[in-house]
Every structure is written in C-alpha cells, then in structure tokens.
Amino acid sequence: MSFWTKLVDRFRAGSGEDVDWEALLIEADFGVKLATEWVEELREQGLARSPEKAETWLREKMTQMVRVPPPLPVRQKPEVILLVGVNGSGKTTTAAKLAAKGRNEKKTVHLGAADTFRAAAAEQLEAWGERLGIPVTSAAPGADPASVAVRSLFAARESNADLLIIDTAGRQANKRNLLLELGKIKRSLQKKDEAVPHHTWLVADGATGSAVVPQTREFHQAIQLTGLIVTKLDGSARGGMVAAVRAELGLPTYYLGRGEKPEDIKRFEAKDFVENFFGN
C-alpha cells in the first residue's frame, strides 16, 4: 500500500467515503493556500465524496502544475549556475552531482567554491573536483565570496568551459543581511556579464516539507530565483511542496536529488514525479 493510500485511509471520515481532503493535502506538504484552493475546486465539481475521482482530478491538476518549461537557450560559454540555500540542504554535494552530470554529457565543467564561511566547504568541493577530474576555483576561509565567484567566471572563460557551477554558503531564510550577501555575489557577476548567472537555483531539503515554501519565498525576494533542486525526497508522498512553490511563485523544480553518489540526481519529469507521488 502506497503512502498516499495510507493517507487517504487515515483522513477518511469514520467508515464512510468522505475524506478530509484539506487535512490530507496539508499533510502531504501542499501548504494551506494550495490545499484550500484545490479542495474548493473538488467540492465545486462534486468530486470530494469520491476518493477515486478526486485522486484522478488531483493527478491531472498536479501534473499540469509542476510541468517544467523548456529551457531557454544559452548562447554563450560558460553557462553559469548559482546554487543557494539554507544550511544543510545539500548544496555542495548537489554542485558536484551537477558537475558530474555535465561531464557525462561531454561538457567541460568548472566549479566555484564561493562558500568561504564554512571552513570545510572549499575542501569538500575540491575533493569532489579531484575525484571527478574537474577544476575548482576556491579561496581561504573568510575571503569575499563575490570575488571568488568572479574569479570562477574568469577561470571558466579562460579554459573555455561549457558549464560553471558556483556553490555558496548556507543562509537562513529569515536572516535578511545574509540574503543580501547573496545579492552581492549576483551583482558582482552581472558587472562582468549582465547575462550571468543564467540559472539561480535554490537547493531545498525535501524532508523539511511545506517549510520549503516560505523559505523559497524569502530567497526569491532577495535574489530572484529561477528554479529549484529538491534533495532528500524519500519514497513517501511528501513532495507536495513542489506544486505549492510552483503555484505561489511560479518557480519550477528542475532536478531531484537522492543519495550521495554523483549519479544520484535526475531531471525532474512531471509525469514520473506525480506517478511516484501517488504510489503508481
């Protein structure tokens, strides 16, 4: 029995067919706002009393909601990805996974270790770079992260790299001054080339559930995200925050990360995600 089916049974009122859909969707991390909107639509269409019909409707609604738009072409080298997120979300490991993926796609890749706050961050990324055969631009702890990001861009250009992935220090979403430091990194890059970074992705810990939504909102207001990478999603129905973030902020999820190995990242596919979410 899938986790979703267990949730439906758990929120079924008494022994009847009625399901507390709002409580169920909130439990599955859709957040209060989206859960309320979808339950109202279920009731308006007369589907709330039929779990089977309601689930079919939810599947279609969710698939449409989380579908990823086609990427805009990047007409210059390197293509630049800036990774941001809270402490412990898995940014450095995700940077390495994206680098490995790019290398496997026959791209030349460069890594930028702009997390100069956490003492072991640069060493961790350098270790990944050595393991993968990918060069890393780094600096001593306490160095200006914006300068490291800019030096990474110059180094990637000099080597004619196809892809530059810049790791940054973890920031708590409610610490405005720390978020403003990320803005400095982005502005410093744009002074050298107004087109970069081409992607500013929040690495979000899926295990934190609906807390991803306000977290994403704060980062988006501070630095203008272009999308998400969701890590640490287990096999349960938890994952509704992907739809909640898309509904509220219009931000798609581009990748899912599971595990610690370089290959443990995959492009987000709406159909597969929804099927896994519902347990089929």
C-alpha positions in Angstrom: 0.0 0.0 0.0 1.4 3.4 -1.0 1.9 6.2 1.4 -0.7 8.2 -0.4 -3.3 5.4 0.0 -2.5 5.3 3.7 -3.0 9.0 3.9 -6.4 8.7 2.2 -7.5 6.0 4.6 -6.2 8.0 7.5 -8.2 11.0 6.6 -11.4 9.2 5.6 -14.1 10.3 7.9 -15.3 7.4 10.0 -16.2 4.4 8.0 -17.8 6.4 5.2 -16.4 7.6 1.9 -15.9 11.2 2.9 -12.3 12.3 3.0 -10.9 15.3 4.8 -9.1 16.4 1.7 -7.8 19.7 3.1 -6.1 18.0 6.0 -4.7 15.3 3.7 -3.2 17.7 1.2 -1.6 19.8 4.0 -0.2 16.6 5.5 1.3 15.8 2.0 3.0 19.2 2.1 0.9 21.2 -0.4 0.6 24.0 2.1 -2.6 25.6 3.4 -3.1 28.0 0.5 -3.0 25.5 -2.4 -4.8 22.8 -0.3 -7.7 25.2 0.3 -7.9 26.2 -3.3 -7.9 22.7 -4.6 -10.4 21.4 -2.1 -12.8 24.2 -3.1 -12.5 23.1 -6.7 -13.1 19.5 -5.8 -16.3 20.5 -4.0 -17.4 22.7 -6.8 -17.1 19.9 -9.3 -18.8 17.4 -7.0 -15.7 15.2 -6.6 -14.9 15.5 -2.9 -17.1 12.5 -2.0 -15.4 10.1 -4.4 -11.8 9.3 -3.5 -11.2 7.7 -6.8 -12.5 10.6 -8.9 -10.8 13.1 -6.6 -7.5 11.4 -6.9 -7.8 11.3 -10.7 -8.5 15.0 -10.7 -5.6 15.7 -8.3 -3.2 13.7 -10.5 -4.1 15.8 -13.6 -4.0 19.0 -11.7 -0.7 18.3 -10.2 0.8 17.1 -13.5 -0.2 20.4 -15.1 1.1 22.4 -12.2 4.6 21.0 -11.9 5.4 20.6 -15.6 8.8 22.0 -16.4 9.0 24.6 -19.2 11.6 24.1 -21.9 14.9 25.7 -21.1 15.9 28.9 -22.7 18.9 28.5 -25.0 22.2 29.8 -23.6 24.2 31.3 -26.5 27.5 31.9 -24.7 30.0 30.0 -22.7 30.2 29.2 -19.9 26.6 28.5 -18.9 26.5 29.7 -15.2 24.5 28.1 -12.4 24.5 29.8 -9.0 23.3 27.5 -6.2 21.8 28.9 -3.0 20.0 27.5 0.0 19.9 27.1 3.8 22.5 25.3 5.8 22.5 21.6 5.3 20.3 21.5 2.2 23.0 19.7 0.2 24.3 22.5 -2.0 27.9 21.3 -2.2 27.0 17.7 -2.9 24.5 19.0 -5.5 27.1 21.1 -7.2 29.3 18.0 -7.5 26.4 16.0 -8.9 25.6 18.6 -11.5 29.3 18.8 -12.4 29.4 15.0 -12.9 26.2 15.1 -14.9 27.7 17.8 -17.2 30.9 15.9 -17.6 29.0 12.8 -18.5 27.2 14.8 -21.2 30.6 15.6 -22.7 30.7 19.2 -21.4 33.8 20.8 -19.9 32.9 21.9 -16.4 34.4 24.3 -13.8 33.4 24.6 -10.1 33.4 27.7 -8.0 33.7 27.3 -4.2 32.1 30.6 -3.1 31.2 29.2 0.3 34.0 30.8 2.3 32.1 30.8 5.5 32.0 27.1 6.3 35.6 26.1 7.0 35.4 22.7 5.2 33.2 23.8 2.3 36.0 24.6 -0.1 37.9 21.4 0.8 34.8 19.4 0.3 34.2 20.8 -3.2 37.9 20.5 -4.0 37.8 16.8 -3.0 34.8 16.3 -5.3 36.7 18.1 -8.1 39.7 15.9 -7.7 37.5 12.8 -7.7 35.7 13.9 -10.8 38.6 15.4 -12.6 37.0 18.9 -12.6 38.9 22.1 -11.8 37.8 24.2 -8.8 38.3 27.9 -8.0 38.5 28.5 -4.3 39.9 30.8 -1.6 40.9 30.8 2.0 38.1 30.8 4.7 36.8 34.3 5.2 37.5 35.5 1.7 35.0 37.6 -0.1 32.6 35.1 -1.7 31.7 37.6 -4.5 35.4 37.8 -5.5 35.6 34.0 -5.6 32.5 33.9 -7.9 34.0 36.4 -10.3 37.4 34.6 -10.3 35.5 31.4 -11.1 33.8 33.1 -14.1 37.2 34.3 -15.4 38.8 30.9 -14.9 35.9 29.2 -16.6 36.2 31.6 -19.6 39.9 31.2 -19.8 39.6 27.4 -20.0 36.7 27.7 -22.5 34.4 25.7 -20.1 30.9 24.9 -21.2 29.5 25.0 -17.7 30.3 26.8 -14.4 28.6 25.8 -11.2 29.1 28.1 -8.2 28.5 26.9 -4.7 27.6 29.4 -2.0 27.3 29.4 1.8 24.1 28.3 3.6 21.9 31.2 4.5 18.9 31.1 6.9 15.9 32.4 5.0 14.9 34.7 7.9 18.3 36.4 8.1 17.9 39.3 5.7 21.5 40.6 6.0 22.8 37.2 5.0 20.5 37.0 2.0 21.7 40.4 0.9 25.2 39.0 0.7 24.0 36.6 -1.9 22.7 39.6 -3.8 26.2 41.0 -3.8 27.5 37.8 -5.4 24.9 38.0 -8.2 25.6 41.7 -8.8 29.3 41.2 -8.9 28.9 38.5 -11.6 26.5 40.8 -13.6 29.0 43.6 -13.6 31.2 41.3 -15.6 28.4 40.0 -17.7 24.8 41.1 -17.3 23.6 37.7 -18.6 25.0 35.7 -15.8 24.1 33.7 -13.8 21.9 32.1 -16.3 20.3 30.0 -13.5 19.9 30.8 -9.8 18.6 27.7 -8.2 17.5 27.1 -4.6 18.7 23.7 -3.3 15.8 22.8 -0.9 15.7 19.9 1.5 12.6 18.0 0.7 12.5 16.5 4.1 11.6 19.9 5.6 8.2 19.6 3.8 5.9 22.7 3.5 8.6 24.8 5.2 10.2 24.9 1.7 7.5 27.3 0.6 8.3 30.3 2.9 12.0 29.5 2.6 11.7 29.8 -1.2 9.7 33.0 -0.9 12.4 34.7 1.1 15.2 33.7 -1.2 13.2 34.7 -4.2 12.5 38.2 -2.9 16.2 38.6 -2.0 17.9 37.2 -5.2 15.3 36.4 -7.8 15.5 32.6 -8.2 14.8 30.9 -11.5 14.1 27.4 -10.1 14.6 24.7 -7.5 16.5 21.5 -7.0 14.8 19.4 -4.3 17.0 17.0 -2.3 16.4 14.2 0.2 12.9 13.3 -1.0 12.1 9.8 0.3 9.6 7.3 -1.1 6.7 8.7 0.8 4.0 11.1 -0.5 6.0 14.0 0.8 6.7 16.3 -2.1 3.6 18.4 -2.4 5.8 21.5 -1.8 6.9 21.2 -5.4 3.4 22.1 -6.5 3.0 24.7 -3.7 6.1 26.6 -4.8 5.1 26.5 -8.4 1.6 27.7 -7.6 2.7 30.6 -5.4 5.9 31.7 -7.0 5.9 30.3 -10.5 9.2 28.5 -9.9 9.7 25.1 -11.5 11.7 22.3 -10.0 14.5 21.2 -12.4 16.2 18.4 -10.6 15.6 15.9 -7.8 18.5 14.6 -5.7 18.5 11.4 -3.8 21.6 9.8 -2.2 25.2 10.9 -2.0 26.7 9.4 -5.2 27.5 11.6 -8.2 24.8 9.9 -10.3 22.1 10.4 -7.6 20.5 13.3 -9.4 17.9 13.3 -12.2 16.0 15.8 -14.2 12.5 16.5 -12.9 9.8 14.9 -15.0 6.3 15.9 -14.1 4.6 12.6 -15.1 7.1 10.4 -13.3 7.0 12.6 -10.2 3.2 12.5 -10.0 3.1 8.8 -10.5 5.7 8.2 -7.7 3.8 10.7 -5.5 0.6 8.7 -5.7 2.4 5.4 -5.5 1.9 4.1 -9.0 
